[in-house]
């Protein structure tokens, strides 16, 4: 798990807590912040996935060049 995936997991968890707390207390602003944090977490996950795919592709190219 790289930094982007960790950031994504943290933001998603933080967002879920804010979203739930805002919903329970009727605090629309807190709930909106939670939803934004969850979206930010999803974006970090997507960036991490892209980095993983790039690393995997580079590794495969290296393997082919070594043969």
N, CA, C and O atoms as a MOPAC input file, in Angstrom:
PM7 MOZYME 1SCF
protein

 N      0.85400 1    -1.17300 1     0.00000 1
 C      0.00000 1     0.00000 1     0.00000 1
 C      0.89900 1     1.23600 1     0.00000 1
 O      1.75300 1     1.39200 1     0.87300 1
 N      0.70000 1     2.11200 1    -0.98700 1
 C      1.52000 1     3.31100 1    -1.07300 1
 C      0.85000 1     4.48000 1    -0.34500 1
 O     -0.23700 1     4.34500 1     0.21600 1
 N      1.53200 1     5.63300 1    -0.36800 1
 C      1.03000 1     6.80500 1     0.35200 1
 C     -0.35600 1     7.24000 1    -0.11600 1
 O     -1.18400 1     7.64700 1     0.69900 1
 N     -0.61300 1     7.15900 1    -1.40600 1
 C     -1.90700 1     7.60500 1    -1.92500 1
 C     -3.04700 1     6.74500 1    -1.38900 1
 O     -4.11200 1     7.25700 1    -1.04500 1
 N     -2.81500 1     5.43700 1    -1.32000 1
 C     -3.85300 1     4.54600 1    -0.79100 1
 C     -4.08400 1     4.78900 1     0.70100 1
 O     -5.21500 1     4.72100 1     1.18100 1
 N     -3.00800 1     5.07200 1     1.42600 1
 C     -3.14500 1     5.37100 1     2.85400 1
 C     -3.92500 1     6.66200 1     3.04800 1
 O     -4.83900 1     6.72500 1     3.87000 1
 N     -3.56000 1     7.69700 1     2.28700 1
 C     -4.28200 1     8.97100 1     2.37500 1
 C     -5.75500 1     8.75900 1     2.03800 1
 O     -6.63600 1     9.32000 1     2.68900 1
 N     -6.01000 1     7.96000 1     1.03500 1
 C     -7.38600 1     7.69000 1     0.63400 1
 C     -8.17800 1     7.01900 1     1.73400 1
 O     -9.32100 1     7.39200 1     1.99900 1
 N     -7.58000 1     6.03200 1     2.37500 1
 C     -8.26600 1     5.31600 1     3.45100 1
 C     -8.54900 1     6.24100 1     4.63000 1
 O     -9.62400 1     6.18300 1     5.22600 1
 N     -7.57500 1     7.09900 1     4.96500 1
 C     -7.75500 1     8.03200 1     6.07600 1
 C     -8.86200 1     9.02600 1     5.75300 1
 O     -9.73300 1     9.27700 1     6.58600 1
 N     -8.83500 1     9.59300 1     4.55500 1
 C     -9.85700 1    10.56500 1     4.17500 1
 C    -11.24600 1     9.93900 1     4.12500 1
 O    -12.22600 1    10.55900 1     4.54000 1
 N    -11.33000 1     8.71600 1     3.62100 1
 C    -12.62500 1     8.03500 1     3.57000 1
 C    -13.17700 1     7.78600 1     4.97700 1
 O    -14.36400 1     7.99200 1     5.22800 1
 N    -12.30800 1     7.34000 1     5.89300 1
 C    -12.74600 1     7.07500 1     7.26500 1
 C    -13.16900 1     8.36400 1     7.95800 1
 O    -14.20500 1     8.41500 1     8.62100 1
 N    -12.35500 1     9.40400 1     7.79800 1
 C    -12.67800 1    10.69800 1     8.39300 1
 C    -13.99400 1    11.22100 1     7.82700 1
 O    -14.83400 1    11.74600 1     8.55800 1
 N    -14.15600 1    11.07000 1     6.52700 1
 C    -15.38000 1    11.53100 1     5.87500 1
 C    -16.60200 1    10.77500 1     6.34300 1
 O    -17.66600 1    11.36300 1     6.54000 1
 N    -16.45700 1     9.46700 1     6.52400 1
 C    -17.58700 1     8.66700 1     6.98600 1
 C    -18.02800 1     9.10800 1     8.37800 1
 O    -19.22400 1     9.19500 1     8.66000 1
 N    -17.05500 1     9.38800 1     9.24600 1
 C    -17.38000 1     9.84800 1    10.59900 1
 C    -18.09200 1    11.19800 1    10.57700 1
 O    -19.10400 1    11.38900 1    11.25100 1
 N    -17.54800 1    12.13500 1     9.79200 1
 C    -18.17800 1    13.45400 1     9.69900 1
 C    -19.57800 1    13.36300 1     9.10600 1
 O    -20.51200 1    14.00600 1     9.58500 1
 N    -19.70900 1    12.56100 1     8.06500 1
 C    -21.00200 1    12.39300 1     7.39800 1
 C    -22.03400 1    11.84100 1     8.38500 1
 O    -23.15500 1    12.34300 1     8.46700 1
 N    -21.64800 1    10.81500 1     9.12300 1
 C    -22.55900 1    10.20100 1    10.09400 1
 C    -22.88600 1    11.16600 1    11.23200 1
 O    -24.04500 1    11.29700 1    11.62600 1
 N    -21.87200 1    11.83600 1    11.75300 1
 C    -22.09500 1    12.77800 1    12.85400 1
 C    -22.99200 1    13.93200 1    12.40300 1
 O    -23.88300 1    14.36500 1    13.13400 1
 N    -22.74400 1    14.41400 1    11.20200 1
 C    -23.58500 1    15.49000 1    10.67400 1
 C    -25.02000 1    15.04300 1    10.49000 1
 O    -25.95000 1    15.80400 1    10.75600 1
 N    -25.20500 1    13.82300 1    10.04100 1
 C    -26.54800 1    13.28600 1     9.85800 1
 C    -27.28100 1    13.11200 1    11.17900 1
 O    -28.47600 1    13.38600 1    11.28100 1
 N    -26.55100 1    12.65300 1    12.18800 1
 C    -27.16700 1    12.43300 1    13.50100 1
 C    -27.52400 1    13.73300 1    14.20800 1
 O    -28.53600 1    13.82100 1    14.90300 1
 N    -26.67400 1    14.74100 1    14.01800 1
 C    -26.89400 1    16.00700 1    14.72600 1
 C    -27.67100 1    17.01800 1    13.90200 1
 O    -28.04600 1    18.07700 1    14.40500 1
 N    -27.91500 1    16.69900 1    12.64400 1
 C    -28.61000 1    17.64000 1    11.77400 1
 C    -27.71700 1    18.76800 1    11.27300 1
 O    -28.20900 1    19.79900 1    10.81400 1
 N    -26.40900 1    18.57200 1    11.36100 1
 C    -25.43700 1    19.58000 1    10.92300 1
 C    -25.11300 1    19.33700 1     9.45100 1
 O    -24.25500 1    18.52000 1     9.11600 1
 N    -25.81200 1    20.05600 1     8.58500 1
 C    -25.65600 1    19.86000 1     7.14500 1
 C    -24.24600 1    20.20600 1     6.68000 1
 O    -23.72700 1    19.57300 1     5.76000 1
 N    -23.62000 1    21.20300 1     7.30600 1
 C    -22.26500 1    21.59700 1     6.90500 1
 C    -21.27700 1    20.47300 1     7.21100 1
 O    -20.43900 1    20.13900 1     6.37300 1
 N    -21.37100 1    19.89100 1     8.40400 1
 C    -20.48200 1    18.79500 1     8.78200 1
 C    -20.71300 1    17.58800 1     7.87600 1
 O    -19.76400 1    16.91700 1     7.47000 1
 N    -21.96600 1    17.32100 1     7.56400 1
 C    -22.28300 1    16.19600 1     6.69100 1
 C    -21.70000 1    16.42900 1     5.29800 1
 O    -21.16800 1    15.50300 1     4.68500 1
 N    -21.79700 1    17.65100 1     4.80000 1
 C    -21.22700 1    17.97200 1     3.48700 1
 C    -19.71200 1    17.83300 1     3.50500 1
 O    -19.12100 1    17.33700 1     2.54500 1
 N    -19.07400 1    18.27300 1     4.60400 1
 C    -17.61800 1    18.11400 1     4.72400 1
 C    -17.24800 1    16.63500 1     4.67600 1
 O    -16.25200 1    16.25100 1     4.06300 1
 N    -18.06200 1    15.81400 1     5.33000 1
 C    -17.80700 1    14.37700 1     5.32000 1
 C    -17.89600 1    13.79900 1     3.92400 1
 O    -17.06100 1    12.98500 1     3.53000 1
 N    -18.89100 1    14.21100 1     3.18200 1
 C    -19.03700 1    13.72200 1     1.81000 1
 C    -17.85200 1    14.16400 1     0.95200 1
 O    -17.36200 1    13.39800 1     0.12300 1
 N    -17.39500 1    15.40100 1     1.15500 1
 C    -16.23400 1    15.88500 1     0.39900 1
 C    -14.96600 1    15.10500 1     0.77400 1
 O    -14.15200 1    14.78000 1    -0.09100 1
 N    -14.80700 1    14.80800 1     2.06700 1
 C    -13.64200 1    14.02100 1     2.48900 1
 C    -13.66300 1    12.62600 1     1.86100 1
 O    -12.62300 1    12.10300 1     1.45900 1
 N    -14.85100 1    12.03100 1     1.78200 1
 C    -14.95300 1    10.70500 1     1.15300 1
 C    -14.59900 1    10.78400 1    -0.33000 1
 O    -13.94700 1     9.88300 1    -0.85700 1
 N    -15.01900 1    11.84400 1    -1.00500 1
 C    -14.65500 1    12.01100 1    -2.41600 1
 C    -13.15200 1    12.21500 1    -2.57000 1
 O    -12.53000 1    11.67900 1    -3.48700 1
 N    -12.58000 1    12.99900 1    -1.65900 1
 C    -11.13100 1    13.21800 1    -1.68500 1
 C    -10.40400 1    11.89500 1    -1.48800 1
 O     -9.39200 1    11.64100 1    -2.14100 1
 N    -10.90900 1    11.05500 1    -0.59700 1
 C    -10.30800 1     9.73500 1    -0.37900 1
 C    -10.38000 1     8.86900 1    -1.61900 1
 O     -9.42800 1     8.16200 1    -1.95100 1
 N    -11.51000 1     8.92700 1    -2.30200 1
 C    -11.66300 1     8.14900 1    -3.53400 1
 C    -10.67600 1     8.63500 1    -4.59500 1
 O    -10.13200 1     7.83400 1    -5.35500 1
 N    -10.44900 1     9.94700 1    -4.64100 1
 C     -9.48900 1    10.49700 1    -5.60700 1
 C     -8.07700 1    10.01200 1    -5.29500 1
 O     -7.33000 1     9.65200 1    -6.20600 1
 N     -7.70600 1     9.99900 1    -4.01300 1
 C     -6.38400 1     9.49100 1    -3.63400 1
 C     -6.24500 1     8.01600 1    -4.01900 1
 O     -5.18900 1     7.58800 1    -4.48600 1
 N     -7.30900 1     7.24900 1    -3.82100 1
 C     -7.27600 1     5.83800 1    -4.21700 1
 C     -7.06000 1     5.69000 1    -5.72100 1
 O     -6.29100 1     4.83700 1    -6.16600 1
 N     -7.74200 1     6.52600 1    -6.49600 1
 C     -7.60500 1     6.46000 1    -7.95100 1
 C     -6.17100 1     6.78400 1    -8.37800 1
 O     -5.61700 1     6.12900 1    -9.26100 1
 N     -5.58400 1     7.78700 1    -7.75100 1
 C     -4.19300 1     8.14600 1    -8.06600 1
 C     -3.26700 1     6.98800 1    -7.68500 1
 O     -2.34400 1     6.65200 1    -8.42800 1
 N     -3.51800 1     6.39200 1    -6.53500 1
 C     -2.71300 1     5.23900 1    -6.11800 1
 C     -2.82900 1     4.08400 1    -7.08400 1
 O     -1.84200 1     3.41300 1    -7.38400 1
 N     -4.05100 1     3.84700 1    -7.57700 1
 C     -4.25500 1     2.77400 1    -8.55400 1
 C     -3.48700 1     3.05800 1    -9.84800 1
 O     -2.89900 1     2.15200 1   -10.43900 1
 N     -3.49600 1     4.31200 1   -10.28000 1
 C     -2.75300 1     4.68200 1   -11.49400 1
 C     -1.25600 1     4.47000 1   -11.30000 1
 O     -0.56900 1     3.96500 1   -12.18800 1
 N     -0.76200 1     4.86000 1   -10.13200 1
 C      0.65900 1     4.65900 1    -9.84800 1
 C      1.00800 1     3.17100 1    -9.82900 1
 O      2.05000 1     2.76400 1   -10.34200 1
 N      0.13100 1     2.36600 1    -9.23500 1
 C      0.35000 1     0.91900 1    -9.20800 1
 C      0.40100 1     0.34600 1   -10.62300 1
 O      1.26300 1    -0.47400 1   -10.94000 1
 N     -0.52300 1     0.78400 1   -11.46400 1
 C     -0.56600 1     0.29300 1   -12.84200 1
 C      0.69200 1     0.70900 1   -13.60200 1
 O      1.23800 1    -0.07200 1   -14.38200 1
 N      1.14700 1     1.93600 1   -13.37300 1
 C      2.36100 1     2.40600 1   -14.05100 1
 C      3.56900 1     1.60200 1   -13.60200 1
 O      4.41000 1     1.23000 1   -14.42000 1
 N      3.66100 1     1.32900 1   -12.29000 1
 C      4.76600 1     0.52700 1   -11.77600 1
 C      4.74300 1    -0.88400 1   -12.35700 1
 O      5.77700 1    -1.43000 1   -12.74000 1
 N      3.54900 1    -1.46000 1   -12.41500 1
 C      3.41800 1    -2.81600 1   -12.94800 1
 C      3.82800 1    -2.84300 1   -14.42300 1
 O      4.54000 1    -3.74800 1   -14.85800 1
 N      3.37800 1    -1.85200 1   -15.18200 1
 C      3.74700 1    -1.77900 1   -16.59300 1
 C      5.23700 1    -1.62300 1   -16.77600 1
 O      5.82900 1    -2.25400 1   -17.65200 1
 N      5.85700 1    -0.77800 1   -15.95000 1
 C      7.30700 1    -0.57300 1   -16.03800 1
 C      8.04800 1    -1.84900 1   -15.68100 1
 O      9.05800 1    -2.17500 1   -16.30500 1
 N      7.55500 1    -2.58000 1   -14.67800 1
 C      8.19000 1    -3.85000 1   -14.30300 1
 C      8.11500 1    -4.86500 1   -15.43800 1
 O      9.07800 1    -5.58800 1   -15.69300 1
 N      6.98100 1    -4.91700 1   -16.11400 1
 C      6.81900 1    -5.86400 1   -17.21800 1
 C      7.74200 1    -5.50800 1   -18.38700 1
 O      8.30100 1    -6.39300 1   -19.03600 1
 N      7.89500 1    -4.21800 1   -18.64600 1
 C      8.80500 1    -3.78300 1   -19.71100 1
 C     10.23000 1    -4.17400 1   -19.33600 1
 O     10.98300 1    -4.67000 1   -20.17400 1
 N     10.59500 1    -3.95300 1   -18.08600 1
 C     11.94200 1    -4.32400 1   -17.64100 1
 C     12.18600 1    -5.81600 1   -17.80500 1
 O     13.26200 1    -6.22200 1   -18.24400 1
 N     11.20400 1    -6.63400 1   -17.45700 1
 C     11.34500 1    -8.08000 1   -17.59300 1
 C     11.56200 1    -8.47800 1   -19.04600 1
 O     12.38400 1    -9.34500 1   -19.34100 1
 N     10.82400 1    -7.84200 1   -19.95100 1
 C     10.95600 1    -8.17200 1   -21.36800 1
 C     12.30800 1    -7.72800 1   -21.91600 1
 O     12.88100 1    -8.38600 1   -22.78500 1
 N     12.80700 1    -6.62000 1   -21.40800 1
 C     14.10400 1    -6.13400 1   -21.86500 1
 C     15.24900 1    -6.99300 1   -21.34500 1
 O     16.29600 1    -7.09500 1   -21.98500 1
 N     15.05000 1    -7.60900 1   -20.18400 1
 C     16.08200 1    -8.46800 1   -19.60700 1
 C     16.22900 1    -9.78600 1   -20.34800 1
 O     17.28000 1   -10.42100 1   -20.26500 1
 N     15.20700 1   -10.20700 1   -21.06600 1
 C     15.25700 1   -11.50500 1   -21.76100 1
 C     15.87700 1   -11.36800 1   -23.07400 1
 O     16.00500 1   -12.35300 1   -23.80200 1

